[in-house]
Amino acid sequence: MPPGVTEEEMRKRLAALKVDHRDLDAAIDALEAAGSTDQLQIARLKKRKLLLKDQIAQIEDYLIPDIIA
């Protein structure tokens, strides 16, 4: 865990990132369903969504340690 950051803060950040990820997913779906021709905007949103997914995975790795069986 990063120094000076509590587990509770990490969990709050994780929840916020998941909400942002869902919101981006909904925005992308809406643009695609509306037949948006702005492929650049859609590509940027998808890239941002991937970055959020990476951040979510990183925080989950901190919070859920590997258990050696």
JOBELDA-V380537 format. One record per pair of residues at least 24 apart in sequence whose ideal C-beta (glycine too) atoms are under 7 Angstrom apart, sorted by the first residue. I is the first residue (numbers start at 1). J is the second residue. Records with the same first field share a line. If there is no record, write none. Layout:
BEGIN
I=J  J
END
This chain:
BEGIN
1=62
7=63
10=59  62  63
11=63
13=59
14=56  59  60
17=52  55  56
18=56
20=52
21=49  52  53  56
24=48  49  52
25=49
END
